[in-house]
Amino acid sequence: MIERWWPEIGLEPFYADEFCVLFKCDCREVLRRLLDKAVHHVITDPPFEAEAHFKQATRAKVKSFSVETTELPFAPIDELTRTYIGREFSRISDGWQLIFCQAEALASWRDAVLCTAFPNMVTPAEYVRSQLWIKPAGQPQYTGDRPGQGYEAIATAWSGRERMWWNGGGRHGIYTANPRRAGGEANLHPTEKPIPLMLTLIDLFTKKGQIVLDAFAGVASTGVAAKTHGRRAILCEMNDKYAEIGARRLATTKEQMQLFDFENYVEPAQTPIVDDDGVSILKKKKRKARAL
């Protein structure tokens, strides 16, 4: 029997353990029930807009120059939904918001989390930066009439009540990770995020014991990464197939995590890149080496 650690919202979880809870429902049912600042961070991958979302090329027939496509099994996002969700993200989160999107939608997500459609609403949200996920083995442009898009943007905002922080020091917000599974294994979801990428984001933008919300969980990659790093995650997924896959992945991760002692886990110390006097530590080391 798992003791409830997540906020009481009057919904029965589809899956729950000591680190993750998964609700099989429309995320709006969860968002509207959460109190202000109920979670620490939001890390999520909403559907793309209609023009970038409605079809996905799966295979090219080189000889005939034709492309086979399949419909994505979920609807594209619309402006009304984006506006509502962005407002709710800023209301319920007390820290970072990382929202995967196409580069063309960054301005729309910025406006959504800043609640520009609600001029009378006071929101603590601040749009911080647009980050990039580089896909070295991403899907090519099968039509051959334009460049392929080998990256995905991450709209990044802060809605915390405390001073902004992160665990990355002075590194850039650019991440490289293969979107395809190793060994040619098929992805479990058409827009599945790789575990190495999610592990990096969880490590950089959250702290041990904090709660992360993924409103569009898919097959629960955010939850798997959160569990691996000793964080907790509230996940929403309305598709039956993907919710079941996500629950199985979380259960498997739970068994693997018994190898780690989360109660005594200590975050690795962050290595500063600039000393107290403002001089690069790397430059100091090089100078010292030359002096020897």
Steps between C-alpha positions, in 0.01 A plus 500: 500500500652830384455791739374800304768769462340697216235773551146378555308587182209257515619280213597133516854435369552252220842420650677613816818424690723684744643720223245528219125530460333465159147622425335364186297805403508833323764709676252785544311283749813490715615857445174660607502302827854589605551787742732792429868398509406135559801369304857617474553475125331421170686298235274397214460440128160624372374415151627720219282735298286365215738595218792313660300226667236342279725254319832337565717350229600146587675367193620622163485298178814631339441363152153647464579809712181442697457533872275290721340681792300401804257707704619584849269340758416825681361838403714809435494779754280804437545855625219483754650188660851647495380820667322309776784255560765771502306693763460187713869411472593844633244475778585154635879490454743650749811478285593408144278441201660306212265461205611313188373662180590584143708816462214676323283463814743649753335842494157343548615299802675807643173693481311205650717464811516877545118505489490787250139405417406584861614862550345521846668183625812538710747223417854452633609333177807626316599375157867416537639344185438279200708180520575242232501123478726395211408169333814358332310200358164668457254424226616635162294717266373220278357733233848635429366844408605679822737460796404251766433630852753328720414679822216580736455812710435515875311806624645576843331714765531558875192532720658444840456722803868475586803623309568314175757218513614195307768231536678568171737781592599684181426227245284570196140386465580277204463124532593224257320167520396239244118492469513136390551208733833317493537185294225590253227432756175676411394793715202439727337833408517709180642799690679310777774691678826310559580409858856648487352839405238488775757389758709805411207742529385352831856524634547862387164650590377316810614399849469173686151444644332766288182435300495530121181515294481357148156583363561309174685198631484268200689188606628664821859585407489800734382273782774245436764774508351658812504167681857432397611827661289464814235755402123454495276542198131560436416373152193536278430289190154454347592235239430149635784333312767749602379519860536123529848506347599785730375316807703191405812711452453667837448165672818364341691810601374454856660155513827632361505789744518266798873492425528863617464650847292810437474591867877552518548625145717813481494727195844526333669833565478746213839602362518880462639634173591842643693564824405755765711768332316449170790327323438177312618200703601324177725795404660493845579129464656559156714785636617283789588215263705731277682638806609149589 
